[in-house]
Amino acid sequence: MAVGKKAVRALMAGVVASSLSAAVVPVAFLAATPANAQSSSTVEVIVGRTAITNNDVSRRMAFLKLQRQKADRKMAREQLVDETLKRQEIARVGASVSQDDVDKSFARFAAGNKLSPQQLSQILNQAGVGPEHFKAFIAVQMSWPRLLNAKYGSAGKLSNQDIVKRMAEAGKKPVTTEYIFQQVIFVVPAAKKAIAPKRKAEAEAARASYPGCAQGKQFAKAYHDVTVRDLGRMMVQQIPDEWKPLVEAAKGQTTGVLITDKGAEFLAICSQRQVNDDLAAEIVFRAEDLANAGKQSEANPNEKKFLDELRAKTQITYR
């Protein structure tokens, strides 16, 4: 797939904000590269016991170009120093999540740009960035604010006073869509992942005869190894990213089927209505805050304060 520089830059413009939907820190990215690691590359900086090589810096310069930022070597090096400090601290406090979560976030970003993960990887390789560099960047972008919130207090929690103030500023309560869901899982045991396609076909066939939420658990008894869970009240902003397209595209009372780590699942839509109560207002406002998280993190005084602390107590050697 031939992709020109202009198309690549258009894809990656605003990538910082887009990556915030990932909300992950993969274990694989938290493993430090020992300063004495055998490599044909040249070490430019050592942060604690982690080496930053000339290849790392070159990839970051290419990445900066895709984001339409100044891409000099010094800026790229300092970004990588900061990210290394952040990764080390995330690893120290045990804030990492699975590689699988990272891959799913990467796939969602690709899908949002009408690409497959393989096509996105090809674009990143063409640009001299590489998919692993991008995944590592996403991981730090989303995990660092979480770590700051854990250390200094959550910025995502809104008090009643905050909600009242923001409603007054808006002149009215925000309106959102409330759903009541049931989750129907055609279970796939961890040791039998190969049967997932078959279970998905079973789930697709079964959902056509789903009798409604009141009889959902009785419905499950007619099938082998099927579980039904009441998910309760959920605003549209709370729906997990992987389910949102299926909910939006749903016709009738069920969504399409999604393969997850539990098995082949679909959601039954028990009810759907517009609401504007206090809980809805809080969820809408919090979603707006998360959407602006990239801009807010730049102005967060705790970020610079904590990074300065980490720099002060970590040996950083430039070569």
PAKE-834804 format. One record per residue (C-alpha): x, y, z; chain. Coordinates in steps of 0.1 Angstrom, whole numbers, plus 5000, padded with zeros to 4 digits. Layout:
BEGIN
@X: X	Y: Y	Z: Z	unit: A
...
//
This chain:
BEGIN
@X: 5000	Y: 5000	Z: 5000	unit: A
@X: 5017	Y: 5032	Z: 4988	unit: A
@X: 5011	Y: 5061	Z: 5012	unit: A
@X: 5026	Y: 5095	Z: 5006	unit: A
@X: 5040	Y: 5118	Z: 5033	unit: A
@X: 5010	Y: 5141	Z: 5031	unit: A
@X: 4985	Y: 5112	Z: 5038	unit: A
@X: 5007	Y: 5099	Z: 5066	unit: A
@X: 5008	Y: 5133	Z: 5083	unit: A
@X: 4970	Y: 5137	Z: 5079	unit: A
@X: 4965	Y: 5104	Z: 5096	unit: A
@X: 4987	Y: 5112	Z: 5125	unit: A
@X: 4977	Y: 5148	Z: 5130	unit: A
@X: 4962	Y: 5150	Z: 5165	unit: A
@X: 4976	Y: 5116	Z: 5174	unit: A
@X: 4982	Y: 5126	Z: 5210	unit: A
@X: 4945	Y: 5132	Z: 5216	unit: A
@X: 4935	Y: 5101	Z: 5197	unit: A
@X: 4959	Y: 5079	Z: 5217	unit: A
@X: 4941	Y: 5089	Z: 5249	unit: A
@X: 4914	Y: 5063	Z: 5241	unit: A
@X: 4939	Y: 5036	Z: 5247	unit: A
@X: 4942	Y: 5040	Z: 5284	unit: A
@X: 4969	Y: 5014	Z: 5288	unit: A
@X: 5005	Y: 5006	Z: 5299	unit: A
@X: 5017	Y: 4973	Z: 5284	unit: A
@X: 5040	Y: 4951	Z: 5304	unit: A
@X: 5062	Y: 4947	Z: 5273	unit: A
@X: 5069	Y: 4984	Z: 5271	unit: A
@X: 5079	Y: 4987	Z: 5308	unit: A
@X: 5109	Y: 4964	Z: 5306	unit: A
@X: 5140	Y: 4986	Z: 5308	unit: A
@X: 5167	Y: 4982	Z: 5282	unit: A
@X: 5199	Y: 4975	Z: 5301	unit: A
@X: 5227	Y: 5001	Z: 5295	unit: A
@X: 5251	Y: 4973	Z: 5286	unit: A
@X: 5227	Y: 4956	Z: 5261	unit: A
@X: 5244	Y: 4941	Z: 5230	unit: A
@X: 5233	Y: 4962	Z: 5200	unit: A
@X: 5246	Y: 4976	Z: 5168	unit: A
@X: 5231	Y: 5010	Z: 5176	unit: A
@X: 5248	Y: 5038	Z: 5195	unit: A
@X: 5237	Y: 5048	Z: 5230	unit: A
@X: 5229	Y: 5085	Z: 5232	unit: A
@X: 5214	Y: 5088	Z: 5268	unit: A
@X: 5213	Y: 5065	Z: 5298	unit: A
@X: 5184	Y: 5071	Z: 5322	unit: A
@X: 5191	Y: 5051	Z: 5353	unit: A
@X: 5198	Y: 5017	Z: 5338	unit: A
@X: 5178	Y: 5023	Z: 5306	unit: A
@X: 5196	Y: 5031	Z: 5274	unit: A
@X: 5182	Y: 5054	Z: 5247	unit: A
@X: 5199	Y: 5047	Z: 5214	unit: A
@X: 5203	Y: 5067	Z: 5182	unit: A
@X: 5177	Y: 5045	Z: 5166	unit: A
@X: 5152	Y: 5054	Z: 5193	unit: A
@X: 5159	Y: 5091	Z: 5187	unit: A
@X: 5156	Y: 5087	Z: 5150	unit: A
@X: 5122	Y: 5070	Z: 5154	unit: A
@X: 5110	Y: 5098	Z: 5177	unit: A
@X: 5122	Y: 5125	Z: 5152	unit: A
@X: 5101	Y: 5107	Z: 5125	unit: A
@X: 5072	Y: 5106	Z: 5149	unit: A
@X: 5074	Y: 5143	Z: 5157	unit: A
@X: 5073	Y: 5150	Z: 5119	unit: A
@X: 5041	Y: 5130	Z: 5116	unit: A
@X: 5026	Y: 5151	Z: 5143	unit: A
@X: 5037	Y: 5183	Z: 5125	unit: A
@X: 5060	Y: 5193	Z: 5154	unit: A
@X: 5096	Y: 5205	Z: 5153	unit: A
@X: 5117	Y: 5174	Z: 5149	unit: A
@X: 5152	Y: 5183	Z: 5160	unit: A
@X: 5174	Y: 5157	Z: 5177	unit: A
@X: 5175	Y: 5175	Z: 5211	unit: A
@X: 5137	Y: 5177	Z: 5214	unit: A
@X: 5134	Y: 5140	Z: 5204	unit: A
@X: 5160	Y: 5130	Z: 5230	unit: A
@X: 5143	Y: 5150	Z: 5258	unit: A
@X: 5109	Y: 5135	Z: 5250	unit: A
@X: 5124	Y: 5101	Z: 5253	unit: A
@X: 5141	Y: 5109	Z: 5286	unit: A
@X: 5108	Y: 5121	Z: 5300	unit: A
@X: 5090	Y: 5090	Z: 5287	unit: A
@X: 5117	Y: 5067	Z: 5301	unit: A
@X: 5113	Y: 5083	Z: 5335	unit: A
@X: 5076	Y: 5079	Z: 5334	unit: A
@X: 5078	Y: 5042	Z: 5323	unit: A
@X: 5102	Y: 5035	Z: 5351	unit: A
@X: 5079	Y: 5050	Z: 5377	unit: A
@X: 5048	Y: 5032	Z: 5362	unit: A
@X: 5067	Y: 4999	Z: 5365	unit: A
@X: 5078	Y: 5007	Z: 5400	unit: A
@X: 5042	Y: 5012	Z: 5413	unit: A
@X: 5029	Y: 4983	Z: 5392	unit: A
@X: 5006	Y: 5003	Z: 5370	unit: A
@X: 5011	Y: 4981	Z: 5338	unit: A
@X: 4984	Y: 4963	Z: 5320	unit: A
@X: 4985	Y: 4935	Z: 5294	unit: A
@X: 5000	Y: 4935	Z: 5259	unit: A
@X: 4965	Y: 4924	Z: 5247	unit: A
@X: 4950	Y: 4957	Z: 5258	unit: A
@X: 4976	Y: 4976	Z: 5240	unit: A
@X: 4971	Y: 4957	Z: 5208	unit: A
@X: 4933	Y: 4963	Z: 5210	unit: A
@X: 4939	Y: 5000	Z: 5215	unit: A
@X: 4962	Y: 5000	Z: 5184	unit: A
@X: 4935	Y: 4982	Z: 5164	unit: A
@X: 4908	Y: 5007	Z: 5175	unit: A
@X: 4931	Y: 5036	Z: 5164	unit: A
@X: 4936	Y: 5019	Z: 5130	unit: A
@X: 4899	Y: 5012	Z: 5126	unit: A
@X: 4891	Y: 5049	Z: 5134	unit: A
@X: 4912	Y: 5058	Z: 5104	unit: A
@X: 4897	Y: 5031	Z: 5082	unit: A
@X: 4928	Y: 5009	Z: 5083	unit: A
@X: 4936	Y: 4974	Z: 5094	unit: A
@X: 4963	Y: 4971	Z: 5121	unit: A
@X: 4986	Y: 4957	Z: 5094	unit: A
@X: 4980	Y: 4987	Z: 5072	unit: A
@X: 4987	Y: 5011	Z: 5100	unit: A
@X: 5019	Y: 4992	Z: 5109	unit: A
@X: 5030	Y: 4995	Z: 5072	unit: A
@X: 5024	Y: 5033	Z: 5073	unit: A
@X: 5044	Y: 5037	Z: 5105	unit: A
@X: 5072	Y: 5016	Z: 5091	unit: A
@X: 5072	Y: 5037	Z: 5059	unit: A
@X: 5075	Y: 5068	Z: 5080	unit: A
@X: 5104	Y: 5055	Z: 5100	unit: A
@X: 5085	Y: 5053	Z: 5132	unit: A
@X: 5074	Y: 5016	Z: 5135	unit: A
@X: 5043	Y: 5003	Z: 5153	unit: A
@X: 5060	Y: 4994	Z: 5186	unit: A
@X: 5073	Y: 5030	Z: 5190	unit: A
@X: 5037	Y: 5042	Z: 5185	unit: A
@X: 5023	Y: 5017	Z: 5209	unit: A
@X: 5048	Y: 5026	Z: 5236	unit: A
@X: 5039	Y: 5063	Z: 5231	unit: A
@X: 5002	Y: 5055	Z: 5235	unit: A
@X: 5009	Y: 5035	Z: 5267	unit: A
@X: 5027	Y: 5064	Z: 5284	unit: A
@X: 5003	Y: 5090	Z: 5272	unit: A
@X: 4974	Y: 5073	Z: 5289	unit: A
@X: 4990	Y: 5058	Z: 5320	unit: A
@X: 5009	Y: 5089	Z: 5332	unit: A
@X: 4977	Y: 5109	Z: 5340	unit: A
@X: 4964	Y: 5078	Z: 5358	unit: A
@X: 4995	Y: 5077	Z: 5379	unit: A
@X: 4993	Y: 5114	Z: 5387	unit: A
@X: 4957	Y: 5110	Z: 5397	unit: A
@X: 4966	Y: 5082	Z: 5420	unit: A
@X: 4995	Y: 5102	Z: 5436	unit: A
@X: 4978	Y: 5136	Z: 5438	unit: A
@X: 4941	Y: 5128	Z: 5439	unit: A
@X: 4917	Y: 5120	Z: 5411	unit: A
@X: 4909	Y: 5149	Z: 5388	unit: A
@X: 4881	Y: 5129	Z: 5372	unit: A
@X: 4857	Y: 5130	Z: 5402	unit: A
@X: 4832	Y: 5158	Z: 5402	unit: A
@X: 4816	Y: 5172	Z: 5433	unit: A
@X: 4780	Y: 5182	Z: 5434	unit: A
@X: 4791	Y: 5218	Z: 5436	unit: A
@X: 4812	Y: 5213	Z: 5404	unit: A
@X: 4781	Y: 5198	Z: 5386	unit: A
@X: 4758	Y: 5226	Z: 5397	unit: A
@X: 4783	Y: 5253	Z: 5386	unit: A
@X: 4788	Y: 5237	Z: 5352	unit: A
@X: 4751	Y: 5233	Z: 5347	unit: A
@X: 4746	Y: 5270	Z: 5356	unit: A
@X: 4773	Y: 5280	Z: 5331	unit: A
@X: 4756	Y: 5259	Z: 5304	unit: A
@X: 4722	Y: 5272	Z: 5312	unit: A
@X: 4706	Y: 5237	Z: 5313	unit: A
@X: 4713	Y: 5201	Z: 5323	unit: A
@X: 4730	Y: 5182	Z: 5295	unit: A
@X: 4710	Y: 5154	Z: 5279	unit: A
@X: 4724	Y: 5120	Z: 5271	unit: A
@X: 4712	Y: 5085	Z: 5262	unit: A
@X: 4707	Y: 5059	Z: 5290	unit: A
@X: 4707	Y: 5022	Z: 5282	unit: A
@X: 4698	Y: 4992	Z: 5303	unit: A
@X: 4718	Y: 4962	Z: 5290	unit: A
@X: 4720	Y: 4925	Z: 5294	unit: A
@X: 4753	Y: 4908	Z: 5285	unit: A
@X: 4749	Y: 4874	Z: 5268	unit: A
@X: 4781	Y: 4853	Z: 5267	unit: A
@X: 4786	Y: 4821	Z: 5247	unit: A
@X: 4815	Y: 4810	Z: 5268	unit: A
@X: 4848	Y: 4800	Z: 5252	unit: A
@X: 4872	Y: 4784	Z: 5277	unit: A
@X: 4908	Y: 4797	Z: 5277	unit: A
@X: 4920	Y: 4763	Z: 5266	unit: A
@X: 4896	Y: 4761	Z: 5237	unit: A
@X: 4901	Y: 4794	Z: 5219	unit: A
@X: 4900	Y: 4776	Z: 5185	unit: A
@X: 4862	Y: 4772	Z: 5189	unit: A
@X: 4856	Y: 4809	Z: 5191	unit: A
@X: 4844	Y: 4813	Z: 5154	unit: A
@X: 4820	Y: 4784	Z: 5159	unit: A
@X: 4806	Y: 4800	Z: 5191	unit: A
@X: 4803	Y: 4833	Z: 5174	unit: A
@X: 4781	Y: 4817	Z: 5147	unit: A
@X: 4760	Y: 4801	Z: 5174	unit: A
@X: 4756	Y: 4835	Z: 5191	unit: A
@X: 4746	Y: 4852	Z: 5159	unit: A
@X: 4720	Y: 4826	Z: 5152	unit: A
@X: 4706	Y: 4827	Z: 5187	unit: A
@X: 4703	Y: 4864	Z: 5191	unit: A
@X: 4676	Y: 4865	Z: 5164	unit: A
@X: 4653	Y: 4846	Z: 5188	unit: A
@X: 4662	Y: 4865	Z: 5219	unit: A
@X: 4629	Y: 4869	Z: 5238	unit: A
@X: 4638	Y: 4901	Z: 5257	unit: A
@X: 4655	Y: 4909	Z: 5290	unit: A
@X: 4627	Y: 4897	Z: 5312	unit: A
@X: 4632	Y: 4862	Z: 5298	unit: A
@X: 4669	Y: 4864	Z: 5290	unit: A
@X: 4681	Y: 4840	Z: 5317	unit: A
@X: 4655	Y: 4815	Z: 5308	unit: A
@X: 4666	Y: 4818	Z: 5272	unit: A
@X: 4702	Y: 4810	Z: 5282	unit: A
@X: 4692	Y: 4776	Z: 5296	unit: A
@X: 4683	Y: 4764	Z: 5261	unit: A
@X: 4720	Y: 4767	Z: 5250	unit: A
@X: 4752	Y: 4750	Z: 5262	unit: A
@X: 4775	Y: 4771	Z: 5284	unit: A
@X: 4758	Y: 4805	Z: 5280	unit: A
@X: 4758	Y: 4831	Z: 5307	unit: A
@X: 4735	Y: 4862	Z: 5310	unit: A
@X: 4744	Y: 4891	Z: 5332	unit: A
@X: 4724	Y: 4922	Z: 5340	unit: A
@X: 4746	Y: 4952	Z: 5334	unit: A
@X: 4721	Y: 4978	Z: 5347	unit: A
@X: 4720	Y: 5014	Z: 5338	unit: A
@X: 4747	Y: 5027	Z: 5315	unit: A
@X: 4750	Y: 5061	Z: 5298	unit: A
@X: 4763	Y: 5062	Z: 5262	unit: A
@X: 4795	Y: 5078	Z: 5274	unit: A
@X: 4802	Y: 5047	Z: 5297	unit: A
@X: 4799	Y: 5021	Z: 5269	unit: A
@X: 4833	Y: 5005	Z: 5263	unit: A
@X: 4849	Y: 5016	Z: 5230	unit: A
@X: 4848	Y: 4982	Z: 5214	unit: A
@X: 4810	Y: 4980	Z: 5220	unit: A
@X: 4800	Y: 5015	Z: 5209	unit: A
@X: 4799	Y: 5008	Z: 5171	unit: A
@X: 4778	Y: 4977	Z: 5177	unit: A
@X: 4753	Y: 4995	Z: 5200	unit: A
@X: 4750	Y: 5024	Z: 5174	unit: A
@X: 4744	Y: 4999	Z: 5146	unit: A
@X: 4720	Y: 4977	Z: 5165	unit: A
@X: 4687	Y: 4971	Z: 5149	unit: A
@X: 4661	Y: 4956	Z: 5172	unit: A
@X: 4669	Y: 4945	Z: 5207	unit: A
@X: 4704	Y: 4930	Z: 5203	unit: A
@X: 4738	Y: 4941	Z: 5190	unit: A
@X: 4761	Y: 4922	Z: 5168	unit: A
@X: 4785	Y: 4896	Z: 5183	unit: A
@X: 4819	Y: 4904	Z: 5196	unit: A
@X: 4847	Y: 4880	Z: 5204	unit: A
@X: 4862	Y: 4888	Z: 5238	unit: A
@X: 4884	Y: 4871	Z: 5263	unit: A
@X: 4853	Y: 4855	Z: 5278	unit: A
@X: 4838	Y: 4842	Z: 5246	unit: A
@X: 4813	Y: 4853	Z: 5219	unit: A
@X: 4791	Y: 4880	Z: 5233	unit: A
@X: 4763	Y: 4902	Z: 5224	unit: A
@X: 4744	Y: 4929	Z: 5243	unit: A
@X: 4706	Y: 4928	Z: 5247	unit: A
@X: 4692	Y: 4964	Z: 5248	unit: A
@X: 4665	Y: 4962	Z: 5275	unit: A
@X: 4656	Y: 4999	Z: 5272	unit: A
@X: 4669	Y: 5031	Z: 5257	unit: A
@X: 4658	Y: 5067	Z: 5266	unit: A
@X: 4670	Y: 5103	Z: 5268	unit: A
@X: 4678	Y: 5115	Z: 5304	unit: A
@X: 4690	Y: 5147	Z: 5320	unit: A
@X: 4693	Y: 5140	Z: 5357	unit: A
@X: 4723	Y: 5148	Z: 5379	unit: A
@X: 4740	Y: 5115	Z: 5373	unit: A
@X: 4737	Y: 5120	Z: 5336	unit: A
@X: 4752	Y: 5155	Z: 5340	unit: A
@X: 4782	Y: 5142	Z: 5359	unit: A
@X: 4789	Y: 5115	Z: 5333	unit: A
@X: 4786	Y: 5139	Z: 5304	unit: A
@X: 4809	Y: 5165	Z: 5321	unit: A
@X: 4834	Y: 5138	Z: 5330	unit: A
@X: 4834	Y: 5125	Z: 5294	unit: A
@X: 4841	Y: 5161	Z: 5282	unit: A
@X: 4870	Y: 5163	Z: 5307	unit: A
@X: 4885	Y: 5131	Z: 5295	unit: A
@X: 4882	Y: 5142	Z: 5258	unit: A
@X: 4902	Y: 5173	Z: 5268	unit: A
@X: 4927	Y: 5153	Z: 5289	unit: A
@X: 4956	Y: 5158	Z: 5265	unit: A
@X: 4953	Y: 5196	Z: 5267	unit: A
@X: 4948	Y: 5195	Z: 5305	unit: A
@X: 4978	Y: 5173	Z: 5311	unit: A
@X: 5000	Y: 5199	Z: 5295	unit: A
@X: 4988	Y: 5225	Z: 5320	unit: A
@X: 4988	Y: 5201	Z: 5350	unit: A
@X: 5013	Y: 5216	Z: 5375	unit: A
@X: 5017	Y: 5182	Z: 5392	unit: A
@X: 5032	Y: 5167	Z: 5360	unit: A
@X: 5061	Y: 5191	Z: 5358	unit: A
@X: 5066	Y: 5189	Z: 5396	unit: A
@X: 5068	Y: 5151	Z: 5396	unit: A
@X: 5089	Y: 5149	Z: 5365	unit: A
@X: 5114	Y: 5173	Z: 5380	unit: A
@X: 5115	Y: 5151	Z: 5411	unit: A
@X: 5122	Y: 5120	Z: 5390	unit: A
@X: 5149	Y: 5138	Z: 5370	unit: A
@X: 5166	Y: 5150	Z: 5402	unit: A
@X: 5168	Y: 5116	Z: 5418	unit: A
@X: 5177	Y: 5096	Z: 5386	unit: A
@X: 5212	Y: 5095	Z: 5371	unit: A
@X: 5209	Y: 5107	Z: 5335	unit: A
@X: 5240	Y: 5105	Z: 5313	unit: A
@X: 5242	Y: 5121	Z: 5279	unit: A
@X: 5268	Y: 5108	Z: 5254	unit: A
//
